[in-house]
Amino acid sequence: MYAAMTTVFDQTEKDRRAALRHPEKARRPDSAVLRKPEWIRVKAPMGREYSQTETIVREHGLHTVCEEAGCPNIGECWTHRHATMMIMGDTCTRACAFCNVKTGMPGPLDADEPVRVAEAIAKLGSSTSW
């Protein structure tokens, strides 16, 4: 019976590690999550320009480092119509320790992505209303 319990535990542990955004950090001990001080908090993103940037990214089916990394400055950048595009999908192969972008083997390349990125950049760079 103990062997069966160990197998179930091992499988659960494997499932947990597979679900992590950074599997290489699976064996690192967890540390307590500390609350950030008030002065470091940023306002939630909102406003017309932010919404326009978000719409452009969505309608072109693109991924941004801003979103994938959970950047706290997204509101400030997107309000200025600045977005850092991730090319070749939403998965990075680098696994930098400081970054929160999903790591692993990327999926198949999308042949239309370069055109969509160029169209989105043209819209973001446009100062006229769309």
Backbone atoms as SQL, in Angstrom:
CREATE TABLE atoms (id INTEGER PRIMARY KEY, chain TEXT, resi INTEGER, resn TEXT, atom TEXT, x REAL, y REAL, z REAL);
INSERT INTO atoms VALUES
  (1, 'A', 1, 'MET', 'N', 0.823, -1.192, 0.000),
  (2, 'A', 1, 'MET', 'CA', 0.000, 0.000, 0.000),
  (3, 'A', 1, 'MET', 'C', 0.865, 1.253, 0.000),
  (4, 'A', 2, 'TYR', 'N', 1.963, 1.243, 0.752),
  (5, 'A', 2, 'TYR', 'CA', 2.843, 2.394, 0.789),
  (6, 'A', 2, 'TYR', 'C', 3.410, 2.700, -0.590),
  (7, 'A', 3, 'ALA', 'N', 3.766, 1.657, -1.343),
  (8, 'A', 3, 'ALA', 'CA', 4.313, 1.857, -2.685),
  (9, 'A', 3, 'ALA', 'C', 3.290, 2.530, -3.584),
  (10, 'A', 4, 'ALA', 'N', 2.014, 2.153, -3.455),
  (11, 'A', 4, 'ALA', 'CA', 0.964, 2.772, -4.264),
  (12, 'A', 4, 'ALA', 'C', 0.805, 4.242, -3.901),
  (13, 'A', 5, 'MET', 'N', 0.886, 4.559, -2.615),
  (14, 'A', 5, 'MET', 'CA', 0.766, 5.949, -2.178),
  (15, 'A', 5, 'MET', 'C', 1.929, 6.772, -2.700),
  (16, 'A', 6, 'THR', 'N', 3.118, 6.200, -2.694),
  (17, 'A', 6, 'THR', 'CA', 4.293, 6.897, -3.186),
  (18, 'A', 6, 'THR', 'C', 4.129, 7.193, -4.673),
  (19, 'A', 7, 'THR', 'N', 3.617, 6.255, -5.439),
  (20, 'A', 7, 'THR', 'CA', 3.413, 6.450, -6.866),
  (21, 'A', 7, 'THR', 'C', 2.424, 7.584, -7.128),
  (22, 'A', 8, 'VAL', 'N', 1.331, 7.610, -6.376),
  (23, 'A', 8, 'VAL', 'CA', 0.346, 8.681, -6.541),
  (24, 'A', 8, 'VAL', 'C', 0.977, 10.025, -6.197),
  (25, 'A', 9, 'PHE', 'N', 1.748, 10.065, -5.089),
  (26, 'A', 9, 'PHE', 'CA', 2.420, 11.303, -4.700),
  (27, 'A', 9, 'PHE', 'C', 3.396, 11.743, -5.780),
  (28, 'A', 10, 'ASP', 'N', 4.199, 10.797, -6.259),
  (29, 'A', 10, 'ASP', 'CA', 5.173, 11.126, -7.292),
  (30, 'A', 10, 'ASP', 'C', 4.484, 11.674, -8.541),
  (31, 'A', 11, 'GLN', 'N', 3.369, 11.062, -8.935),
  (32, 'A', 11, 'GLN', 'CA', 2.646, 11.539, -10.116),
  (33, 'A', 11, 'GLN', 'C', 2.091, 12.943, -9.871),
  (34, 'A', 12, 'THR', 'N', 1.560, 13.178, -8.673),
  (35, 'A', 12, 'THR', 'CA', 1.046, 14.507, -8.345),
  (36, 'A', 12, 'THR', 'C', 2.163, 15.535, -8.391),
  (37, 'A', 13, 'GLU', 'N', 3.316, 15.187, -7.850),
  (38, 'A', 13, 'GLU', 'CA', 4.471, 16.080, -7.863),
  (39, 'A', 13, 'GLU', 'C', 4.898, 16.372, -9.306),
  (40, 'A', 14, 'LYS', 'N', 4.901, 15.355, -10.164),
  (41, 'A', 14, 'LYS', 'CA', 5.256, 15.558, -11.568),
  (42, 'A', 14, 'LYS', 'C', 4.249, 16.482, -12.244),
  (43, 'A', 15, 'ASP', 'N', 2.964, 16.286, -11.956),
  (44, 'A', 15, 'ASP', 'CA', 1.934, 17.157, -12.529),
  (45, 'A', 15, 'ASP', 'C', 2.126, 18.592, -12.076),
  (46, 'A', 16, 'ARG', 'N', 2.466, 18.771, -10.776),
  (47, 'A', 16, 'ARG', 'CA', 2.667, 20.124, -10.248),
  (48, 'A', 16, 'ARG', 'C', 3.850, 20.793, -10.944),
  (49, 'A', 17, 'ARG', 'N', 4.940, 20.058, -11.110),
  (50, 'A', 17, 'ARG', 'CA', 6.110, 20.631, -11.767),
  (51, 'A', 17, 'ARG', 'C', 5.826, 20.950, -13.229),
  (52, 'A', 18, 'ALA', 'N', 5.061, 20.106, -13.891),
  (53, 'A', 18, 'ALA', 'CA', 4.744, 20.331, -15.304),
  (54, 'A', 18, 'ALA', 'C', 3.873, 21.569, -15.472),
  (55, 'A', 19, 'ALA', 'N', 3.085, 21.905, -14.470),
  (56, 'A', 19, 'ALA', 'CA', 2.188, 23.052, -14.551),
  (57, 'A', 19, 'ALA', 'C', 2.886, 24.370, -14.246),
  (58, 'A', 20, 'LEU', 'N', 4.098, 24.330, -13.712),
  (59, 'A', 20, 'LEU', 'CA', 4.808, 25.556, -13.374),
  (60, 'A', 20, 'LEU', 'C', 5.221, 26.315, -14.629),
  (61, 'A', 21, 'ARG', 'N', 5.207, 27.646, -14.530),
  (62, 'A', 21, 'ARG', 'CA', 5.692, 28.453, -15.645),
  (63, 'A', 21, 'ARG', 'C', 7.195, 28.265, -15.802),
  (64, 'A', 22, 'HIS', 'N', 7.893, 28.041, -14.704),
  (65, 'A', 22, 'HIS', 'CA', 9.342, 27.859, -14.714),
  (66, 'A', 22, 'HIS', 'C', 9.682, 26.525, -14.056),
  (67, 'A', 23, 'PRO', 'N', 9.640, 25.421, -14.807),
  (68, 'A', 23, 'PRO', 'CA', 9.908, 24.106, -14.207),
  (69, 'A', 23, 'PRO', 'C', 11.296, 24.012, -13.575),
  (70, 'A', 24, 'GLU', 'N', 12.243, 24.817, -14.039),
  (71, 'A', 24, 'GLU', 'CA', 13.595, 24.760, -13.478),
  (72, 'A', 24, 'GLU', 'C', 13.631, 25.266, -12.039),
  (73, 'A', 25, 'LYS', 'N', 12.565, 25.947, -11.592),
  (74, 'A', 25, 'LYS', 'CA', 12.503, 26.465, -10.233),
  (75, 'A', 25, 'LYS', 'C', 11.715, 25.553, -9.298),
  (76, 'A', 26, 'ALA', 'N', 11.324, 24.372, -9.760),
  (77, 'A', 26, 'ALA', 'CA', 10.449, 23.482, -9.000),
  (78, 'A', 26, 'ALA', 'C', 11.068, 23.032, -7.678),
  (79, 'A', 27, 'ARG', 'N', 12.340, 22.821, -7.629),
  (80, 'A', 27, 'ARG', 'CA', 12.970, 22.302, -6.412),
  (81, 'A', 27, 'ARG', 'C', 13.436, 23.411, -5.473),
  (82, 'A', 28, 'ARG', 'N', 13.284, 24.656, -5.874),
  (83, 'A', 28, 'ARG', 'CA', 13.669, 25.779, -5.043),
  (84, 'A', 28, 'ARG', 'C', 12.664, 25.919, -3.894),
  (85, 'A', 29, 'PRO', 'N', 13.128, 26.065, -2.658),
  (86, 'A', 29, 'PRO', 'CA', 12.167, 26.173, -1.550),
  (87, 'A', 29, 'PRO', 'C', 11.328, 27.444, -1.678),
  (88, 'A', 30, 'ASP', 'N', 10.068, 27.302, -1.306),
  (89, 'A', 30, 'ASP', 'CA', 9.174, 28.458, -1.355),
  (90, 'A', 30, 'ASP', 'C', 9.552, 29.441, -0.262),
  (91, 'A', 31, 'SER', 'N', 9.405, 30.702, -0.550),
  (92, 'A', 31, 'SER', 'CA', 9.642, 31.729, 0.457),
  (93, 'A', 31, 'SER', 'C', 8.350, 32.509, 0.659),
  (94, 'A', 32, 'ALA', 'N', 8.254, 33.129, 1.785),
  (95, 'A', 32, 'ALA', 'CA', 7.048, 33.881, 2.111),
  (96, 'A', 32, 'ALA', 'C', 6.884, 35.058, 1.146),
  (97, 'A', 33, 'VAL', 'N', 5.652, 35.325, 0.767),
  (98, 'A', 33, 'VAL', 'CA', 5.366, 36.443, -0.113),
  (99, 'A', 33, 'VAL', 'C', 5.227, 37.695, 0.757),
  (100, 'A', 34, 'LEU', 'N', 6.079, 38.652, 0.504),
  (101, 'A', 34, 'LEU', 'CA', 6.055, 39.886, 1.281),
  (102, 'A', 34, 'LEU', 'C', 5.185, 40.920, 0.582),
  (103, 'A', 35, 'ARG', 'N', 4.440, 41.687, 1.346),
  (104, 'A', 35, 'ARG', 'CA', 3.630, 42.755, 0.763),
  (105, 'A', 35, 'ARG', 'C', 4.525, 43.904, 0.337),
  (106, 'A', 36, 'LYS', 'N', 4.202, 44.501, -0.783),
  (107, 'A', 36, 'LYS', 'CA', 4.972, 45.631, -1.280),
  (108, 'A', 36, 'LYS', 'C', 4.568, 46.894, -0.513),
  (109, 'A', 37, 'PRO', 'N', 5.498, 47.795, -0.307),
  (110, 'A', 37, 'PRO', 'CA', 5.144, 49.045, 0.371),
  (111, 'A', 37, 'PRO', 'C', 4.228, 49.896, -0.515),
  (112, 'A', 38, 'GLU', 'N', 3.463, 50.763, 0.095),
  (113, 'A', 38, 'GLU', 'CA', 2.500, 51.604, -0.635),
  (114, 'A', 38, 'GLU', 'C', 3.171, 52.417, -1.743),
  (115, 'A', 39, 'TRP', 'N', 4.375, 52.932, -1.504),
  (116, 'A', 39, 'TRP', 'CA', 5.014, 53.805, -2.478),
  (117, 'A', 39, 'TRP', 'C', 5.418, 53.084, -3.761),
  (118, 'A', 40, 'ILE', 'N', 5.475, 51.772, -3.715),
  (119, 'A', 40, 'ILE', 'CA', 5.901, 51.028, -4.905),
  (120, 'A', 40, 'ILE', 'C', 4.720, 50.588, -5.763),
  (121, 'A', 41, 'ARG', 'N', 3.522, 50.734, -5.258),
  (122, 'A', 41, 'ARG', 'CA', 2.339, 50.295, -5.993),
  (123, 'A', 41, 'ARG', 'C', 2.063, 51.216, -7.182),
  (124, 'A', 42, 'VAL', 'N', 1.540, 50.609, -8.233),
  (125, 'A', 42, 'VAL', 'CA', 1.174, 51.386, -9.418),
  (126, 'A', 42, 'VAL', 'C', -0.337, 51.349, -9.595),
  (127, 'A', 43, 'LYS', 'N', -0.858, 52.354, -10.280),
  (128, 'A', 43, 'LYS', 'CA', -2.296, 52.403, -10.525),
  (129, 'A', 43, 'LYS', 'C', -2.670, 51.372, -11.591),
  (130, 'A', 44, 'ALA', 'N', -3.877, 50.862, -11.462),
  (131, 'A', 44, 'ALA', 'CA', -4.371, 49.901, -12.449),
  (132, 'A', 44, 'ALA', 'C', -4.455, 50.582, -13.811),
  (133, 'A', 45, 'PRO', 'N', -4.083, 49.849, -14.873),
  (134, 'A', 45, 'PRO', 'CA', -4.134, 50.439, -16.206),
  (135, 'A', 45, 'PRO', 'C', -5.568, 50.747, -16.619),
  (136, 'A', 46, 'MET', 'N', -5.747, 51.918, -17.193),
  (137, 'A', 46, 'MET', 'CA', -7.057, 52.305, -17.702),
  (138, 'A', 46, 'MET', 'C', -6.884, 53.495, -18.631),
  (139, 'A', 47, 'GLY', 'N', -7.932, 53.896, -19.240),
  (140, 'A', 47, 'GLY', 'CA', -7.892, 55.051, -20.129),
  (141, 'A', 47, 'GLY', 'C', -8.035, 54.654, -21.582),
  (142, 'A', 48, 'ARG', 'N', -8.323, 55.655, -22.398),
  (143, 'A', 48, 'ARG', 'CA', -8.578, 55.436, -23.819),
  (144, 'A', 48, 'ARG', 'C', -7.356, 54.892, -24.552),
  (145, 'A', 49, 'GLU', 'N', -6.198, 55.506, -24.315),
  (146, 'A', 49, 'GLU', 'CA', -4.994, 55.079, -25.024),
  (147, 'A', 49, 'GLU', 'C', -4.601, 53.647, -24.644),
  (148, 'A', 50, 'TYR', 'N', -4.723, 53.331, -23.357),
  (149, 'A', 50, 'TYR', 'CA', -4.428, 51.963, -22.910),
  (150, 'A', 50, 'TYR', 'C', -5.352, 50.974, -23.616),
  (151, 'A', 51, 'SER', 'N', -6.640, 51.296, -23.637),
  (152, 'A', 51, 'SER', 'CA', -7.621, 50.413, -24.280),
  (153, 'A', 51, 'SER', 'C', -7.346, 50.255, -25.765),
  (154, 'A', 52, 'GLN', 'N', -6.928, 51.328, -26.413),
  (155, 'A', 52, 'GLN', 'CA', -6.606, 51.254, -27.838),
  (156, 'A', 52, 'GLN', 'C', -5.413, 50.325, -28.074),
  (157, 'A', 53, 'THR', 'N', -4.378, 50.453, -27.239),
  (158, 'A', 53, 'THR', 'CA', -3.208, 49.585, -27.372),
  (159, 'A', 53, 'THR', 'C', -3.609, 48.129, -27.166),
  (160, 'A', 54, 'GLU', 'N', -4.401, 47.874, -26.132),
  (161, 'A', 54, 'GLU', 'CA', -4.857, 46.517, -25.857),
  (162, 'A', 54, 'GLU', 'C', -5.665, 45.957, -27.028),
  (163, 'A', 55, 'THR', 'N', -6.537, 46.770, -27.590),
  (164, 'A', 55, 'THR', 'CA', -7.354, 46.341, -28.723),
  (165, 'A', 55, 'THR', 'C', -6.488, 45.993, -29.932),
  (166, 'A', 56, 'ILE', 'N', -5.494, 46.818, -30.206),
  (167, 'A', 56, 'ILE', 'CA', -4.594, 46.572, -31.344),
  (168, 'A', 56, 'ILE', 'C', -3.856, 45.247, -31.155),
  (169, 'A', 57, 'VAL', 'N', -3.337, 45.017, -29.959),
  (170, 'A', 57, 'VAL', 'CA', -2.610, 43.771, -29.680),
  (171, 'A', 57, 'VAL', 'C', -3.539, 42.574, -29.849),
  (172, 'A', 58, 'ARG', 'N', -4.750, 42.688, -29.313),
  (173, 'A', 58, 'ARG', 'CA', -5.713, 41.572, -29.370),
  (174, 'A', 58, 'ARG', 'C', -6.185, 41.291, -30.797),
  (175, 'A', 59, 'GLU', 'N', -6.552, 42.346, -31.518),
  (176, 'A', 59, 'GLU', 'CA', -7.113, 42.104, -32.857),
  (177, 'A', 59, 'GLU', 'C', -6.074, 41.552, -33.826),
  (178, 'A', 60, 'HIS', 'N', -4.805, 41.714, -33.514),
  (179, 'A', 60, 'HIS', 'CA', -3.753, 41.151, -34.359),
  (180, 'A', 60, 'HIS', 'C', -3.246, 39.804, -33.828),
  (181, 'A', 61, 'GLY', 'N', -3.812, 39.350, -32.704),
  (182, 'A', 61, 'GLY', 'CA', -3.441, 38.045, -32.151),
  (183, 'A', 61, 'GLY', 'C', -1.985, 37.954, -31.741),
  (184, 'A', 62, 'LEU', 'N', -1.465, 39.027, -31.127),
  (185, 'A', 62, 'LEU', 'CA', -0.053, 39.074, -30.766),
  (186, 'A', 62, 'LEU', 'C', 0.165, 38.860, -29.273),
  (187, 'A', 63, 'HIS', 'N', 1.405, 38.563, -28.921),
  (188, 'A', 63, 'HIS', 'CA', 1.808, 38.414, -27.527),
  (189, 'A', 63, 'HIS', 'C', 2.812, 39.524, -27.227),
  (190, 'A', 64, 'THR', 'N', 2.742, 40.065, -26.009),
  (191, 'A', 64, 'THR', 'CA', 3.696, 41.090, -25.613),
  (192, 'A', 64, 'THR', 'C', 4.453, 40.635, -24.371),
  (193, 'A', 65, 'VAL', 'N', 5.690, 41.095, -24.267),
  (194, 'A', 65, 'VAL', 'CA', 6.475, 40.829, -23.068),
  (195, 'A', 65, 'VAL', 'C', 5.764, 41.481, -21.884),
  (196, 'A', 66, 'CYS', 'N', 5.158, 42.627, -22.131),
  (197, 'A', 66, 'CYS', 'CA', 4.454, 43.366, -21.079),
  (198, 'A', 66, 'CYS', 'C', 3.456, 42.468, -20.351),
  (199, 'A', 67, 'GLU', 'N', 2.648, 41.751, -21.109),
  (200, 'A', 67, 'GLU', 'CA', 1.629, 40.889, -20.522),
  (201, 'A', 67, 'GLU', 'C', 2.211, 39.569, -20.030),
  (202, 'A', 68, 'GLU', 'N', 3.027, 38.927, -20.847),
  (203, 'A', 68, 'GLU', 'CA', 3.553, 37.614, -20.506),
  (204, 'A', 68, 'GLU', 'C', 4.431, 37.667, -19.259),
  (205, 'A', 69, 'ALA', 'N', 5.154, 38.768, -19.070),
  (206, 'A', 69, 'ALA', 'CA', 6.028, 38.895, -17.900),
  (207, 'A', 69, 'ALA', 'C', 5.313, 39.514, -16.711),
  (208, 'A', 70, 'GLY', 'N', 4.078, 39.945, -16.906),
  (209, 'A', 70, 'GLY', 'CA', 3.343, 40.574, -15.799),
  (210, 'A', 70, 'GLY', 'C', 3.988, 41.873, -15.375),
  (211, 'A', 71, 'CYS', 'N', 4.395, 42.684, -16.323),
  (212, 'A', 71, 'CYS', 'CA', 5.098, 43.932, -16.013),
  (213, 'A', 71, 'CYS', 'C', 4.179, 44.895, -15.264),
  (214, 'A', 72, 'PRO', 'N', 4.643, 45.428, -14.142),
  (215, 'A', 72, 'PRO', 'CA', 3.814, 46.366, -13.390),
  (216, 'A', 72, 'PRO', 'C', 3.685, 47.733, -14.061),
  (217, 'A', 73, 'ASN', 'N', 4.512, 48.011, -15.058),
  (218, 'A', 73, 'ASN', 'CA', 4.482, 49.308, -15.734),
  (219, 'A', 73, 'ASN', 'C', 3.649, 49.298, -17.012),
  (220, 'A', 74, 'ILE', 'N', 2.899, 48.238, -17.237),
  (221, 'A', 74, 'ILE', 'CA', 2.140, 48.108, -18.475),
  (222, 'A', 74, 'ILE', 'C', 1.208, 49.303, -18.695),
  (223, 'A', 75, 'GLY', 'N', 0.601, 49.787, -17.646),
  (224, 'A', 75, 'GLY', 'CA', -0.318, 50.918, -17.774),
  (225, 'A', 75, 'GLY', 'C', 0.365, 52.156, -18.306),
  (226, 'A', 76, 'GLU', 'N', 1.534, 52.439, -17.787),
  (227, 'A', 76, 'GLU', 'CA', 2.276, 53.620, -18.223),
  (228, 'A', 76, 'GLU', 'C', 2.699, 53.492, -19.687),
  (229, 'A', 77, 'CYS', 'N', 3.252, 52.337, -20.035),
  (230, 'A', 77, 'CYS', 'CA', 3.732, 52.146, -21.412),
  (231, 'A', 77, 'CYS', 'C', 2.581, 52.109, -22.414),
  (232, 'A', 78, 'TRP', 'N', 1.552, 51.318, -22.123),
  (233, 'A', 78, 'TRP', 'CA', 0.455, 51.183, -23.069),
  (234, 'A', 78, 'TRP', 'C', -0.324, 52.484, -23.215),
  (235, 'A', 79, 'THR', 'N', -0.327, 53.323, -22.193),
  (236, 'A', 79, 'THR', 'CA', -0.974, 54.625, -22.316),
  (237, 'A', 79, 'THR', 'C', -0.224, 55.486, -23.337),
  (238, 'A', 80, 'HIS', 'N', 1.077, 55.248, -23.488),
  (239, 'A', 80, 'HIS', 'CA', 1.878, 55.962, -24.489),
  (240, 'A', 80, 'HIS', 'C', 1.955, 55.185, -25.802),
  (241, 'A', 81, 'ARG', 'N', 1.129, 54.129, -25.928),
  (242, 'A', 81, 'ARG', 'CA', 1.066, 53.286, -27.115),
  (243, 'A', 81, 'ARG', 'C', 2.397, 52.586, -27.401),
  (244, 'A', 82, 'HIS', 'N', 3.090, 52.211, -26.321),
  (245, 'A', 82, 'HIS', 'CA', 4.334, 51.455, -26.418),
  (246, 'A', 82, 'HIS', 'C', 4.055, 50.033, -25.949),
  (247, 'A', 83, 'ALA', 'N', 4.458, 49.059, -26.730),
  (248, 'A', 83, 'ALA', 'CA', 4.311, 47.658, -26.347),
  (249, 'A', 83, 'ALA', 'C', 5.504, 46.881, -26.897),
  (250, 'A', 84, 'THR', 'N', 6.061, 46.008, -26.091),
  (251, 'A', 84, 'THR', 'CA', 7.190, 45.182, -26.525),
  (252, 'A', 84, 'THR', 'C', 6.642, 43.854, -27.011),
  (253, 'A', 85, 'MET', 'N', 6.701, 43.657, -28.315),
  (254, 'A', 85, 'MET', 'CA', 6.134, 42.454, -28.923),
  (255, 'A', 85, 'MET', 'C', 7.040, 41.242, -28.709),
  (256, 'A', 86, 'MET', 'N', 6.407, 40.126, -28.403),
  (257, 'A', 86, 'MET', 'CA', 7.118, 38.845, -28.378),
  (258, 'A', 86, 'MET', 'C', 6.889, 38.218, -29.744),
  (259, 'A', 87, 'ILE', 'N', 7.955, 37.860, -30.396),
  (260, 'A', 87, 'ILE', 'CA', 7.797, 37.200, -31.683),
  (261, 'A', 87, 'ILE', 'C', 7.985, 35.704, -31.499),
  (262, 'A', 88, 'MET', 'N', 7.437, 34.942, -32.405),
  (263, 'A', 88, 'MET', 'CA', 7.528, 33.487, -32.408),
  (264, 'A', 88, 'MET', 'C', 6.755, 32.863, -31.239),
  (265, 'A', 89, 'GLY', 'N', 5.609, 33.464, -30.889),
  (266, 'A', 89, 'GLY', 'CA', 4.729, 32.870, -29.888),
  (267, 'A', 89, 'GLY', 'C', 4.865, 33.470, -28.503),
  (268, 'A', 90, 'ASP', 'N', 4.307, 32.757, -27.509),
  (269, 'A', 90, 'ASP', 'CA', 4.279, 33.260, -26.136),
  (270, 'A', 90, 'ASP', 'C', 5.257, 32.548, -25.218),
  (271, 'A', 91, 'THR', 'N', 6.145, 31.723, -25.775),
  (272, 'A', 91, 'THR', 'CA', 7.069, 30.931, -24.981),
  (273, 'A', 91, 'THR', 'C', 8.503, 31.321, -25.303),
  (274, 'A', 92, 'CYS', 'N', 9.287, 31.553, -24.249),
  (275, 'A', 92, 'CYS', 'CA', 10.690, 31.935, -24.410),
  (276, 'A', 92, 'CYS', 'C', 11.577, 30.727, -24.126),
  (277, 'A', 93, 'THR', 'N', 12.686, 30.612, -24.819),
  (278, 'A', 93, 'THR', 'CA', 13.601, 29.492, -24.616),
  (279, 'A', 93, 'THR', 'C', 14.736, 29.833, -23.659),
  (280, 'A', 94, 'ARG', 'N', 14.812, 31.077, -23.180),
  (281, 'A', 94, 'ARG', 'CA', 15.957, 31.522, -22.387),
  (282, 'A', 94, 'ARG', 'C', 15.910, 31.123, -20.912),
  (283, 'A', 95, 'ALA', 'N', 14.767, 31.197, -20.259),
  (284, 'A', 95, 'ALA', 'CA', 14.605, 30.861, -18.835),
  (285, 'A', 95, 'ALA', 'C', 15.470, 31.717, -17.921),
  (286, 'A', 96, 'CYS', 'N', 15.477, 33.022, -18.154),
  (287, 'A', 96, 'CYS', 'CA', 16.211, 33.935, -17.273),
  (288, 'A', 96, 'CYS', 'C', 15.580, 33.909, -15.884),
  (289, 'A', 97, 'ALA', 'N', 16.383, 33.900, -14.852),
  (290, 'A', 97, 'ALA', 'CA', 15.890, 33.772, -13.476),
  (291, 'A', 97, 'ALA', 'C', 15.046, 34.973, -13.049),
  (292, 'A', 98, 'PHE', 'N', 15.292, 36.147, -13.601),
  (293, 'A', 98, 'PHE', 'CA', 14.586, 37.350, -13.171),
  (294, 'A', 98, 'PHE', 'C', 13.266, 37.559, -13.906),
  (295, 'A', 99, 'CYS', 'N', 12.984, 36.785, -14.922),
  (296, 'A', 99, 'CYS', 'CA', 11.841, 37.026, -15.795),
  (297, 'A', 99, 'CYS', 'C', 10.689, 36.078, -15.478),
  (298, 'A', 100, 'ASN', 'N', 9.470, 36.534, -15.733),
  (299, 'A', 100, 'ASN', 'CA', 8.288, 35.724, -15.444),
  (300, 'A', 100, 'ASN', 'C', 7.626, 35.192, -16.717),
  (301, 'A', 101, 'VAL', 'N', 8.291, 35.297, -17.854),
  (302, 'A', 101, 'VAL', 'CA', 7.732, 34.796, -19.104),
  (303, 'A', 101, 'VAL', 'C', 7.811, 33.272, -19.112),
  (304, 'A', 102, 'LYS', 'N', 6.753, 32.629, -19.614),
  (305, 'A', 102, 'LYS', 'CA', 6.714, 31.166, -19.705),
  (306, 'A', 102, 'LYS', 'C', 7.909, 30.682, -20.523),
  (307, 'A', 103, 'THR', 'N', 8.563, 29.625, -20.041),
  (308, 'A', 103, 'THR', 'CA', 9.727, 29.099, -20.739),
  (309, 'A', 103, 'THR', 'C', 9.455, 27.677, -21.210),
  (310, 'A', 104, 'GLY', 'N', 10.175, 27.272, -22.238),
  (311, 'A', 104, 'GLY', 'CA', 10.046, 25.926, -22.766),
  (312, 'A', 104, 'GLY', 'C', 10.325, 25.902, -24.245),
  (313, 'A', 105, 'MET', 'N', 9.879, 24.836, -24.864),
  (314, 'A', 105, 'MET', 'CA', 10.020, 24.708, -26.309),
  (315, 'A', 105, 'MET', 'C', 8.857, 25.436, -26.969),
  (316, 'A', 106, 'PRO', 'N', 9.140, 26.356, -27.876),
  (317, 'A', 106, 'PRO', 'CA', 8.054, 27.085, -28.531),
  (318, 'A', 106, 'PRO', 'C', 7.268, 26.195, -29.485),
  (319, 'A', 107, 'GLY', 'N', 6.039, 26.589, -29.741),
  (320, 'A', 107, 'GLY', 'CA', 5.203, 25.873, -30.688),
  (321, 'A', 107, 'GLY', 'C', 5.625, 26.169, -32.116),
  (322, 'A', 108, 'PRO', 'N', 4.877, 25.667, -33.076),
  (323, 'A', 108, 'PRO', 'CA', 5.222, 25.932, -34.482),
  (324, 'A', 108, 'PRO', 'C', 5.111, 27.418, -34.792),
  (325, 'A', 109, 'LEU', 'N', 5.940, 27.872, -35.712),
  (326, 'A', 109, 'LEU', 'CA', 5.935, 29.286, -36.088),
  (327, 'A', 109, 'LEU', 'C', 4.701, 29.623, -36.906),
  (328, 'A', 110, 'ASP', 'N', 4.236, 30.845, -36.735),
  (329, 'A', 110, 'ASP', 'CA', 3.095, 31.367, -37.472),
  (330, 'A', 110, 'ASP', 'C', 3.640, 32.235, -38.606),
  (331, 'A', 111, 'ALA', 'N', 3.476, 31.801, -39.832),
  (332, 'A', 111, 'ALA', 'CA', 4.035, 32.512, -40.988),
  (333, 'A', 111, 'ALA', 'C', 3.444, 33.905, -41.164),
  (334, 'A', 112, 'ASP', 'N', 2.249, 34.143, -40.655),
  (335, 'A', 112, 'ASP', 'CA', 1.607, 35.454, -40.798),
  (336, 'A', 112, 'ASP', 'C', 1.966, 36.427, -39.673),
  (337, 'A', 113, 'GLU', 'N', 2.664, 35.958, -38.653),
  (338, 'A', 113, 'GLU', 'CA', 2.967, 36.821, -37.508),
  (339, 'A', 113, 'GLU', 'C', 3.757, 38.077, -37.882),
  (340, 'A', 114, 'PRO', 'N', 4.799, 38.011, -38.712),
  (341, 'A', 114, 'PRO', 'CA', 5.541, 39.235, -39.050),
  (342, 'A', 114, 'PRO', 'C', 4.647, 40.319, -39.661),
  (343, 'A', 115, 'VAL', 'N', 3.708, 39.934, -40.475),
  (344, 'A', 115, 'VAL', 'CA', 2.797, 40.907, -41.092),
  (345, 'A', 115, 'VAL', 'C', 1.901, 41.533, -40.019),
  (346, 'A', 116, 'ARG', 'N', 1.382, 40.699, -39.120),
  (347, 'A', 116, 'ARG', 'CA', 0.519, 41.211, -38.052),
  (348, 'A', 116, 'ARG', 'C', 1.275, 42.142, -37.114),
  (349, 'A', 117, 'VAL', 'N', 2.541, 41.809, -36.817),
  (350, 'A', 117, 'VAL', 'CA', 3.364, 42.683, -35.973),
  (351, 'A', 117, 'VAL', 'C', 3.560, 44.028, -36.674),
  (352, 'A', 118, 'ALA', 'N', 3.878, 43.999, -37.956),
  (353, 'A', 118, 'ALA', 'CA', 4.084, 45.247, -38.704),
  (354, 'A', 118, 'ALA', 'C', 2.811, 46.086, -38.744),
  (355, 'A', 119, 'GLU', 'N', 1.670, 45.439, -38.953),
  (356, 'A', 119, 'GLU', 'CA', 0.399, 46.177, -38.979),
  (357, 'A', 119, 'GLU', 'C', 0.102, 46.796, -37.615),
  (358, 'A', 120, 'ALA', 'N', 0.347, 46.047, -36.550),
  (359, 'A', 120, 'ALA', 'CA', 0.094, 46.558, -35.199),
  (360, 'A', 120, 'ALA', 'C', 1.013, 47.736, -34.887),
  (361, 'A', 121, 'ILE', 'N', 2.271, 47.624, -35.259),
  (362, 'A', 121, 'ILE', 'CA', 3.216, 48.708, -35.014),
  (363, 'A', 121, 'ILE', 'C', 2.805, 49.956, -35.780),
  (364, 'A', 122, 'ALA', 'N', 2.346, 49.781, -37.001),
  (365, 'A', 122, 'ALA', 'CA', 1.880, 50.929, -37.787),
  (366, 'A', 122, 'ALA', 'C', 0.696, 51.607, -37.094),
  (367, 'A', 123, 'LYS', 'N', -0.227, 50.818, -36.562),
  (368, 'A', 123, 'LYS', 'CA', -1.376, 51.390, -35.855),
  (369, 'A', 123, 'LYS', 'C', -0.953, 52.049, -34.547),
  (370, 'A', 124, 'LEU', 'N', -0.049, 51.423, -33.820),
  (371, 'A', 124, 'LEU', 'CA', 0.415, 52.003, -32.555),
  (372, 'A', 124, 'LEU', 'C', 1.171, 53.301, -32.778),
  (373, 'A', 125, 'GLY', 'N', 1.906, 53.374, -33.879),
  (374, 'A', 125, 'GLY', 'CA', 2.681, 54.576, -34.176),
  (375, 'A', 125, 'GLY', 'C', 1.846, 55.702, -34.734),
  (376, 'A', 126, 'SER', 'N', 0.640, 55.393, -35.146),
  (377, 'A', 126, 'SER', 'CA', -0.235, 56.405, -35.715),
  (378, 'A', 126, 'SER', 'C', -0.784, 57.304, -34.621),
  (379, 'A', 127, 'SER', 'N', -0.703, 58.603, -34.829),
  (380, 'A', 127, 'SER', 'CA', -1.228, 59.540, -33.828),
  (381, 'A', 127, 'SER', 'C', -2.688, 59.879, -34.095),
  (382, 'A', 128, 'THR', 'N', -3.198, 59.402, -35.223),
  (383, 'A', 128, 'THR', 'CA', -4.602, 59.681, -35.522),
  (384, 'A', 128, 'THR', 'C', -5.495, 58.677, -34.839),
  (385, 'A', 129, 'SER', 'N', -6.713, 59.043, -34.650),
  (386, 'A', 129, 'SER', 'CA', -7.669, 58.133, -34.029),
  (387, 'A', 129, 'SER', 'C', -8.062, 57.076, -35.041),
  (388, 'A', 130, 'TRP', 'N', -8.283, 55.860, -34.604),
  (389, 'A', 130, 'TRP', 'CA', -8.654, 54.779, -35.511),
  (390, 'A', 130, 'TRP', 'C', -9.988, 54.337, -35.152);
